[in-house]
Amino acid sequence: MPKIVKKYGKITLVLGLILVLVAVYLLIPTGQAATIVNRETKISDSRPSQTSVIYDFKGDHSATVVKCLRMQICTTATGTCTVPTGLTTTGGARNDANWSGWTVANWTGDFTTNGDIKYTYATGEAGGTNYSFATSGITNPSSAGTYYAWINTYSDTTCATGVDSGVTAFAIVSGVTVSATIAEYLTFTITDSAIGMGTWTAGSTAVRFANADETGDTVEQAAGAPTQLQVSSNAGGGLTITLHDVGNGSGSAGLYKSTATTKLIAATAANSVAAGSESYAVYGKSASGLTIATGFSGGTSTGVMTTSPQTFASATGAVSSAYVDAQPKAAIAGTTPAGSYSDTLVFIATPTY
C-alpha cells in the first residue's frame, strides 16, 4: 500500500508541476507591434526608372514615444524584404514639405542602405495621431509592377524595438504617351492692291501721299490706310516681311514711265522726299504685332527701296492678326516729264517654324 501511494504521489507531483509551468507560460504578458491604420503611400511619379520621385507615407499610429521611423521598400508584403530592381533610395533626402504630425526639424534621415530609409530623433516624440513623413530623390524600380512599403515605428534610435507597423502597396506603371500634331499655318493678306498718288496739276511739285482710291492726298493717310499688310502664323521662330521694288524692270527701283520717252523717278529715303525734287519712297506705320524695320519706320526713315528684298517688318514669335501699314509718298520737279507712272511693290512673308 505505501508503495502504491508513493508511486501515485510522484505522478501527481509531476502533473502538478506541468500544470504550473503551463499556467506560468499562459500568464506571461506578450506584446506585438500595433498595426498602423489608414496607411497609404503616395508617389509623385509612377513611371519606371523615374528619378527624383517623392515617396510620402501616411497613417495613424498609437505610439506615445517614437525615436525611429523606418521605411523599407520591398517586392513582397511579407517575408524577407527584397529591394526592387532599379530602385535607388541612397540618393534620397528628407522632403520637408510633405511632413505632418512630427516636428520635422528634429528628425535626421539615414539613406545609407538602399531600399531601407530611417529617420531618428534621440529625444523622441509621439507625433500626431495621423502622421506623414516623406522622402524625395528616389529612383523608381525599373519594371512596372506592384511593390510594397513596410512602415515601422520604434521606441529606440537603433530601430530595434518596434511599436507600430504596417504595409502599403503601390504600383509602378508605364506613362501613357499622348501624341498630337499642329499643322503649320500662315495667312498673309493685303487690304488694297491698287493705291496711288493721283495727279500733279498746274505745275505743282508738292509732296503727295498714295491713298486707297488712287486720287492721292497731300497728307499721310490715317491708320489702316492706304494699304495694310495683315499676317497670322504659328511659326515659333517668328516671321519676316520683305519688300522689293519692280521699278523699271531692269534693276532700278522707282516710279517708272514706260511709254514714249521713258522716265524713272528713282526710289529715295522717306526723309529725302521733298517738294520740287524727283523723289519716291515707301515706309511703314501703324503696326501691331510686328516691328517695322528701322530703315522703313515712319515718314522720316532713311531706308531706300531696291529691286532686291529688304526686311520691311518682322516678328520674333507666333502672331495673330498682326499688321503694318505701307505708305508710299513722292514728289516731282517742275521739269519732270508728263505721263503715266507706275510701280509694283512686292511684299513677301517668310515664317520660321
C-alpha positions in Angstrom: 0.0 0.0 0.0 2.7 2.6 0.9 4.4 1.7 -2.4 1.2 2.5 -4.3 0.7 5.8 -2.5 4.3 6.7 -3.1 4.0 5.8 -6.8 0.9 7.8 -7.5 2.2 10.6 -5.3 5.1 11.1 -7.7 2.8 11.1 -10.7 0.6 13.7 -9.0 3.6 15.8 -8.3 4.9 15.7 -11.9 1.4 16.5 -13.3 1.1 19.4 -10.9 4.5 20.8 -11.9 3.4 20.6 -15.6 0.2 22.4 -14.9 2.1 25.1 -13.0 4.5 25.6 -15.9 1.6 25.8 -18.4 -0.1 28.3 -16.2 3.0 30.4 -15.9 3.6 30.4 -19.6 0.0 31.4 -20.3 0.2 34.2 -17.8 3.4 35.6 -19.3 2.5 39.0 -20.8 3.2 39.2 -24.6 3.4 42.3 -26.8 3.1 42.8 -30.5 3.6 46.0 -32.5 0.3 47.8 -33.0 -1.0 48.0 -36.6 -0.7 51.3 -38.3 -4.1 52.0 -39.8 -5.4 54.3 -42.6 -2.0 53.8 -44.1 -1.1 54.9 -47.7 1.9 55.5 -49.9 1.8 58.4 -52.3 4.4 58.7 -55.0 4.9 61.8 -57.2 5.6 59.8 -60.4 4.6 56.2 -61.1 6.7 55.6 -64.2 9.5 53.0 -64.1 13.1 54.4 -63.6 11.9 57.9 -63.0 14.3 59.9 -60.8 13.7 62.5 -58.0 10.4 60.8 -57.1 8.8 61.8 -53.8 7.5 58.9 -51.6 5.0 60.2 -49.0 4.0 57.7 -46.3 0.8 58.4 -44.2 -1.1 56.5 -41.4 -2.5 56.5 -37.9 -0.2 55.2 -35.1 -0.6 54.6 -31.4 2.9 55.1 -30.1 3.5 57.5 -27.2 7.2 57.9 -27.9 8.8 57.3 -31.2 12.6 57.6 -31.8 12.8 55.9 -35.2 10.7 55.9 -38.3 11.6 53.3 -40.8 10.5 52.7 -44.4 11.6 49.6 -46.3 10.6 49.3 -50.0 10.2 45.6 -50.9 9.0 43.3 -53.7 6.6 41.4 -51.3 4.3 42.4 -48.4 5.7 39.7 -46.1 8.8 37.5 -45.6 12.3 38.7 -46.4 12.5 42.2 -47.8 14.0 42.1 -51.3 14.8 45.5 -52.8 13.1 46.0 -56.2 15.5 46.0 -59.2 16.4 49.5 -60.2 15.1 51.2 -57.0 17.5 53.7 -55.6 17.0 55.4 -52.2 20.6 56.1 -51.3 20.4 59.5 -53.0 17.3 60.5 -51.2 16.6 63.4 -48.9 14.0 64.4 -46.4 11.2 66.2 -48.1 10.2 68.8 -45.5 7.1 70.0 -47.4 5.4 66.6 -47.1 5.8 66.0 -43.3 2.9 66.4 -40.8 2.3 65.2 -37.3 6.0 65.2 -36.5 8.4 68.1 -35.7 10.2 67.7 -38.9 13.3 69.6 -37.9 14.0 67.1 -35.2 14.4 64.1 -37.5 17.6 63.1 -39.2 17.5 60.9 -42.2 19.7 57.8 -42.9 19.9 56.9 -46.6 23.0 54.7 -46.5 21.2 51.4 -47.1 19.4 51.1 -50.4 15.7 50.4 -50.0 15.8 51.0 -46.2 15.3 54.6 -45.1 15.4 55.5 -41.4 14.7 58.8 -39.6 15.8 59.1 -36.0 15.3 61.5 -33.1 17.1 60.8 -29.8 14.6 62.5 -27.6 11.6 61.0 -29.5 8.1 62.3 -29.8 4.6 60.9 -30.1 3.8 62.8 -33.2 0.2 63.3 -34.3 -2.3 60.5 -34.5 -2.3 61.0 -38.2 1.3 61.3 -39.4 3.2 61.8 -42.6 6.8 61.6 -43.5 8.3 61.8 -47.0 11.5 61.3 -48.9 12.4 62.9 -52.2 15.1 62.0 -54.7 14.1 58.3 -55.0 14.6 56.4 -58.3 11.7 54.1 -59.1 12.0 50.4 -59.8 12.9 49.8 -63.4 10.0 47.5 -64.1 6.2 48.0 -63.9 4.6 46.1 -61.1 3.2 46.2 -57.6 5.6 46.9 -54.8 5.3 47.4 -51.0 6.4 49.9 -48.4 7.0 48.4 -45.0 6.5 51.1 -42.4 7.5 50.8 -38.8 8.0 53.0 -35.7 10.4 52.2 -32.9 11.0 53.3 -29.3 14.8 53.4 -29.7 17.2 55.1 -32.2 18.6 51.8 -33.3 15.3 50.8 -34.8 15.2 47.6 -32.8 12.2 47.8 -30.5 9.1 48.0 -32.7 6.0 49.9 -31.7 3.8 50.2 -34.7 4.0 48.5 -38.1 2.1 48.4 -41.4 2.5 47.7 -45.1 1.2 49.6 -48.1 1.2 48.7 -51.8 1.9 51.0 -54.6 2.1 50.4 -58.4 4.7 51.3 -60.9 3.2 51.7 -64.4 4.3 53.0 -67.7 3.1 56.5 -68.5 0.5 57.0 -71.3 2.1 58.7 -74.3 -0.3 61.1 -76.0 0.5 62.4 -79.5 -0.8 65.5 -81.3 0.2 67.4 -84.4 -0.4 71.1 -85.0 0.0 71.9 -88.6 2.0 75.0 -89.7 -0.1 77.8 -91.0 0.3 81.2 -92.5 -2.2 83.8 -93.7 -0.9 86.9 -95.4 -3.2 89.4 -97.0 -3.0 93.0 -98.3 -6.1 95.1 -97.9 -5.7 97.2 -101.1 -3.6 96.2 -104.0 -4.2 99.3 -106.1 -3.3 102.6 -104.5 -2.0 105.8 -106.0 -0.6 109.4 -105.6 -3.1 110.9 -108.0 -2.2 113.7 -110.4 0.1 116.7 -110.0 -1.7 119.6 -111.8 -1.0 123.2 -112.7 2.8 122.8 -112.3 2.5 121.6 -108.7 5.6 119.9 -107.3 4.2 119.2 -103.8 4.7 116.0 -101.8 1.8 113.7 -102.4 0.8 110.5 -100.5 -0.8 107.5 -102.0 -4.4 106.8 -100.9 -6.8 103.9 -101.4 -8.9 105.4 -104.3 -5.7 106.4 -106.2 -6.6 110.1 -106.1 -3.7 110.9 -103.8 -3.5 113.4 -101.0 -1.1 115.9 -99.6 -1.2 114.4 -96.1 -0.2 111.0 -94.7 -3.1 108.6 -94.5 -4.8 107.5 -91.3 -4.1 104.2 -89.6 -5.1 101.3 -91.8 -4.6 103.2 -95.0 -3.7 103.4 -97.8 -2.9 99.6 -97.6 -2.3 97.3 -94.8 -0.3 94.0 -94.6 -2.1 91.5 -92.3 -0.4 88.3 -91.1 -1.1 85.4 -88.8 1.2 82.4 -88.2 2.1 79.9 -85.6 5.7 79.9 -86.5 7.6 79.8 -83.3 10.7 81.2 -84.9 8.8 84.3 -86.0 8.5 85.7 -89.5 9.9 88.4 -91.7 8.1 90.5 -94.3 10.4 91.7 -97.0 9.9 94.5 -99.6 11.4 94.8 -103.0 10.5 97.1 -105.9 9.9 96.2 -109.5 10.7 99.8 -110.8 11.7 99.8 -114.4 12.0 96.1 -114.5 15.7 96.3 -115.3 17.2 96.7 -111.9 16.3 100.2 -111.0 13.7 100.9 -108.3 11.2 103.8 -108.6 8.2 105.2 -110.3 8.5 104.4 -114.0 7.0 105.8 -117.2 7.4 103.2 -119.9 5.7 105.0 -122.9 7.2 107.5 -125.3 10.4 108.7 -123.7 10.9 106.5 -120.7 11.5 108.1 -117.3 12.3 106.8 -113.8 11.6 108.8 -110.6 14.2 106.9 -108.6 13.5 105.5 -105.1 14.9 107.5 -102.3 14.7 107.5 -98.5 11.4 108.7 -97.0 13.2 111.6 -95.3 14.5 112.8 -98.7 11.1 113.2 -100.4 10.8 117.0 -100.7 8.7 119.3 -102.9 10.4 120.3 -106.1 12.6 117.2 -106.3 12.1 113.9 -108.0 11.8 111.5 -105.1 9.8 108.5 -104.2 9.7 106.3 -101.1 7.6 103.7 -99.2 7.6 103.4 -95.4 5.8 101.6 -92.7 3.4 102.9 -90.0 0.7 102.0 -87.5 2.0 98.4 -86.8 0.7 95.9 -84.3 2.3 92.6 -83.5 5.1 93.4 -86.0 8.2 95.5 -85.6 8.9 97.8 -88.6 12.5 97.7 -89.7 14.4 100.8 -88.7 15.1 101.8 -92.3 11.4 101.9 -93.2 9.9 103.1 -89.9 8.0 106.3 -90.3 7.9 109.2 -92.8 11.4 110.3 -91.8 13.1 106.9 -92.2 16.3 106.6 -94.2 15.9 103.2 -95.9 15.8 103.1 -99.7 13.9 100.5 -101.6 15.8 98.4 -104.1 14.9 95.6 -106.5 16.3 93.1 -104.0 14.3 92.1 -100.9 14.9 94.0 -97.7 13.2 93.5 -94.3 10.2 95.7 -94.0 8.7 94.3 -90.8 9.2 91.2 -88.6 8.0 89.3 -85.5 10.1 87.2 -83.1 7.4 84.5 -82.5 3.9 83.4 -83.5 1.5 86.2 -84.3 -2.3 86.5 -84.7 -3.8 89.3 -86.8 -0.6 91.3 -86.8 -0.5 94.2 -89.2 1.6 97.0 -90.6 0.5 99.9 -92.9 2.5 100.6 -96.0 2.6 104.3 -97.1 4.1 105.5 -100.4 4.9 109.1 -101.0 6.5 111.1 -103.8 7.4 114.5 -105.2 8.3 115.8 -108.6 10.3 118.6 -110.1 8.9 121.3 -112.4 10.7 119.7 -115.3 9.5 116.1 -114.7 8.1 114.8 -117.9 4.3 114.4 -118.1 2.9 110.9 -118.4 1.6 107.9 -116.6 4.0 106.5 -114.0 3.6 103.2 -112.1 5.4 100.8 -109.9 4.8 97.5 -108.2 5.7 96.8 -104.6 6.4 93.2 -103.8 5.9 92.0 -100.2 6.9 88.5 -99.1 6.1 86.9 -95.8 8.5 84.2 -94.7 7.8 82.3 -91.4 10.4 80.3 -89.5 8.9 77.1 -87.9 
